Amino acid sequence: MAHITGKVVRAMQKAIPSPEGVTVGYSGGPDSVVLADALRLATPSRPLSLLMIDHQNRDISKEIAQMKRHGDQLNALCRVVPVAVEETGNGWEDAARKARYHVFDKEEGTVALGHTASDQAETVLMRLIRGDNWRSLSGIPKKRGSYVRPLFEFSRQDILNYAAERGLHFSLDPSNQSRDYFRNRVRHEILPILRRENPSIDDGLINLARDISSLRAVVEQNRPATDRLDIHELPADDVMRAAILSDWIQACGRSRPSRESMQQLLKLTSSSAGSKNSSIPGLRRHYNELRWDHEISPPPVLKIAIAPKDSRLRLVQPGDRFRPHRLKGRSKKLSDLYAESKVSRWRRSQMRVLAASDGRLLWAEEVGLAYGVSSTEVDVHRSDGY
């Protein structure tokens, strides 16, 4: 097996070690074509599905025909799903991305996407140019919930080299050359200028994303588990202190504090003040604690009257999907269901689910029984009778 081909295939085996079925987000471009090919080489018996999204902004009949030919070669199921792209103030690109993920979110099992290291560098630079908050500089996650991006360690040139080694045919979307789109301007105009000044700029942007991702992990690990924060447990470093405070405030269901509010809060938590209000509405220092004026009541005690053997009650986890009765068997992210029900971000992290031994969710707090589960199989209720 040729050099780059072997490296990519090994990356597939590492990213998705089990032989479970995978849906590939397939556009017909080099990234998705290489991704599908490498997944099949990595696990010949794996159930594979190629899913193409039709944004209905141009004729994609050639791409569909190519996908069907490739699907036949890979013994993969091929599907095309049309979407309506409703452009908002963030532009067509953002609206199209949201439309794609709305379809991907409904897929069962792992969804593999063809993002590369080059995409990561572009994304981080775009967010820097826009002046986004520090968290966003972690870029695109390699794995999140059911999504996995196995090509993340390879550049766009690596992907083209793989396609050449394997003799793969792919399509090139003409819109990728249009300067009407922000990403294309970054890719074709801004990054080439930066590379002349620093040939390693792509690696620098990717390393920045990794560093910010590590910082986010530390911040989340140090997030207080309650709506009160012990000031003595905050780090002395102002950058880490500000990051943990901002994360905690947002976890409590409040909006991200402004730079001015954060500067005031840093002074408040570093001083010897006894009790004093902060500039953030509802948040005050009470001796060695930060606390909110309106306390969040502790979660109610749950009683499991009936449940299958080996099922267990646990907290909601990122990526959890649930089949509510109103969707008649279709699954949806629990985080989205809670958002639709106006459950605050803070309370969402405290919600509990009953999981079967095979991982299926049978019941979810504030949602109820899963589709197809009857009250004779599962009975979970609050001990106060509600």
N, C-alpha and C positions, 0 to 999 in steps of 0.2 A: 504494500500500500504506500503511495507516494507520501512525501513528508508532510505537507500541509493537510492532506486528506486524513492521515493518521491522527494528527493533532486535533482536528475538528471532531472526528469520530470519538476520540477518547474524552473530549469535553462533553459530548452528548451522554456518554455512559456515566460520567461523573455527575452531570446535572440531573439526569433522570435515571437512577440506577435500576429501578424496578421495571418489569416488562409491562407496566400498565398502559392503557390506551392514551393517546395524546392527540389533541386537536392542534393543528398548525395554522396560525394566521397566515394565509397565503395570498400574496399579491401578484405573483408571477415575476417579481423582480429577483435579482441575484441573491439577496439575503434569505428570502423565504424558500427559494428553490434549493439552495444549499442546505438550509436547515432541514427541510423534508428529506432530502437525499441522505444526509448524515444520520438522521434519526433512524432511517430504515437500515443503513449499514450497521449502526450500533446495535440494534436489536431487530433482527430479521422477522421475528414472529410478532412484533408489537402491533396491536390494532392502531392504525393511523388514519386520521381524517384531515383532509385539506379544506379549509374554510375561507372562501374569498368574499370580501365585502364589496358590494357594488354601490358606490357613492352617488351614482346616477348623474355624474357631471361630465362623463364622456363615454364613448363606446368602448367596452372592454371585451367584446366578443372574441378577439384574438387571444387575450389572456385566459379567458374561460376555456377555449379550445386547447391551449397549451397545458392548463391545469389538468384537464381530463386525460390528455396523453401522458402527462407525468404521473397522474394518479394510477393509470393502468400499469405503468412500469413499476410503481412502488406497491401495488396492491392496496391502494388507499381509497377510502370513500371521499368523493368530491361534492362539495356543496357551494352554492352561491346564495348570499342573502342580500337583497337590496335594502338600503336604508335611506331615510329622508334626512338630509343635513340641513338643520335649521340654524343659520348663521346668527351669532350674537355679537356683542361688542368686542369679543376677543378674536374675531376673524374666522374665516372659513376653516383653516387648518385645525383650530381648537375644536370647532363644532364637529368636524369630520372625525377627529380622534374620539370624542365623546360618543358619537354614533357607533363607531366600531366597538368600543368597549361595552356599550350597552348590549351588543350582540354577544361578545365574548363572555360577558358575565353570566349568561344563561347556559353556557356550556358545562357539561358534567366532566369532572376529572381535570387533568392538567391541560393548560393552554400554553403552547410554546410559541414565542414571538421572536422575530429575527433581528432584534436590535443588536448593534455591534458597538465596539469601543469607539468608533468614529461617531456614531449617533450620540453616545454619552458625552463626548467632548463638545459636540455642537450644542447639546441640551444645556450643559453647564454654562457655556459661554452666552447662550441666549438669555439665561436667567440672570447672569451677571449684568448684561447690557440692560435688561429691564429693571434692574435694581430690586429683585425679589428678596425675600427674607432668607436668612442664613440656612434655614432648614432645607429650602428648595435646592441648595447647591449640592446636596447629596445626589442629585440627578435621578436617573431612572434606576429603580431597584432591580438587582439581578433576579431576585425571587420575591414574590409578594402574593400570599394566598395561593390561589390555583395557578398563578402566572409564573412562568420561568423563561429566562432569556439565555439559552445555552451558548450563544455566539458572542457573549459580552467581552471575552478576552481577545477577540480578533478584530483587526481593522477592516475597513472596506476593501483594501487591496488584498488582504488575506482571503476574503470571500471570493473575489474575482479570480485569484490564483487557484482556489479549490475548484471553482466552476470550470476553469480551463483544464485542470488535471483530469477532471471527471467527464469532460466533454458535455457539460450541461447547457441546455438552452434556456434563456430567460428573456423577459421583456424589460424594456426601459420606459418608464412613465414619462412622457414629454413634459408633464407639469413640473417634474423635478428640476427642470432647467429654468422655470419661470422665476423672475426676480420679484414677482408680486408677493411671494411668500417669504416670511421672515427667515425660516430655516434655510431656504435656498440662498438668500443673500448672505447669511452667515457662512454657509458651506462654500459658495463659489466666489465670494468677494472678501469678506472680513477675515476668515481663517487663513487664506493664502497670504494676505498682507502680514498677519501675525507670524506666520511660519517663516517669512523672510527675516523677521527680527529674532525669532526664537524657533528653530527647527523642531524643538521638543515641546512646543506649546500644547499639542494634543495630549501627550503624556502628563504634562503639568495639570491640565484640566481634569483628566481622569483621576490623578492622584488626589487632587483637591476634593473630588466627589467622594473618594474612599475615606479621606480624613474626616469630612463632614459627616459621613455615614457613621463612622466610629464614634464621633462626638455625640451624634443623636442617640446612639445606643447607650452611651454612658448616662446621658441626661435622662433617658426613659427608665434606666435601671435605678436611678436615684430619685425618681418621682415619688413624692409622698403618697401613701395609700389612702389618705383621708383628706378632708377639706380644711385641715389645719396643718401648718408647716412650722416645724421647730427651727428657728433661726440658727441655733447652734450647730445644726447638722448641715448647713450650707457651706460649700467650699469657700476658701478665702479669695481665690482668684475671681476677679470681677466678671470675666468672660463666662466662666463656668457657672458662676452664681446667677448671672442674668439669664443664661440659657435654661437653667433649672427652674427659675422663677417664672419665666415666660411659658415654659412647657406646663408647669403646674397650674397656672392661671387658666390656660386654654383647656386643660383637662377638667377643670371645674366648670366648664361651659361658658366661660367668658371669652371675649375677643382678645386678640393679640395686643398687648400693651404698646403704646407709642414709645419712641425713643426717649421723649421727655419724661413720661411716666416711669419708664424703667430706670432712668438715672435717679429719679427721686426715690424709687423703691430700693435701689442699691444703697443710697445714703441712709434710708430708714432702717434697713437691716444691718447696717454696719455701725450705727450709733448706739448709744446707751439709753435711748428713749424708753420710757416705760410703756405707756399706752398713747397711741397717736394714729390718726387716720392717714391713709396713703392718698395719693392723687387718683387712684383707681376706685371708682364708685363701689362701695360695699366692702372694701378690703381695708383692714386696719391691723396695726400692731398692738398686741396685748402682751406686754412684758416680753417674754421670749418666744412668742408665737405670732404668726400671721394667721388671721382667721376672717371669715366672711360674716357679715352681719346676720345673714339668714342661713342658719345651720341646715345642712342636708341630713335628713333623718336617716338612721341606720336601716339597711335593707331588712324587710320582714323575714321572719323565720318561715321556712318552707317545710311542709310535711308531705312525704311521699307515701301515699296510701297503696298504690298499685304501680308496679314497674317490672319490666322484664328482668330476668336473671342477668347479672353482670353489668347492667346499665349503671351509670353513675352521674351524679349531679356535679357540674363544674361551671366555672366562669366562662363567659363568651371569649373566644379567641379570634385574633385577626384572620380573616378569610373564611370564617364559619358561614355556611350556606344553610338555608332553611326552606321547607316547602309548606307555606301557609295554606290553609283551606281556601282562601279567597283566590289564590292563583291556580287552584285545581291541579296540583302536582308539579308545577313549574317552580324551580328553586330560585332563590334570590339571596343576596348577601344579607346577613342579619343586621349589619351596620346600616344598610340602606333601609331595611324595614323599620329599624328604630328611628332613623332620621325622619322617615315619612310620618311616624307616629309622634314626632316632636319630643322624643326622649333626649335629654341633654347629653352632651358628650361625656360628662362626668358619670352620669347614671348608666350609660351604655356599658362602660367598663366594669360595672358592678352587676350587670344582668347575668342570670344563670340559665343554664340549659341542661336538659337530661339527654345524655348521649348513650346510644346502644353500644354493645361490645364491638360492633363493626364500624363505629364512628358516626353512624347516622344520628341526626338530631331528632328526637321523638317529641320534645316539648321545649318551648322557649318562654322565658318570663316576659310578660306583657304582650305576648303573641298567642300563646296557647298550644294546642296539640298540632302536630304536623299532619299534612294531608295523608289520609289512609290509616291514621292511628286513631283508634276509638277510645272512649272513656273507660271501656271495660279492660283495656290493655294498660293504660297509663292514667294515673290520677295523682296530680301534683297540685297542692293548693297551699295558701298561706295558713299558718296556724291560727290566725285570728278570724278565719272563715271567709276571707275575701278571695 
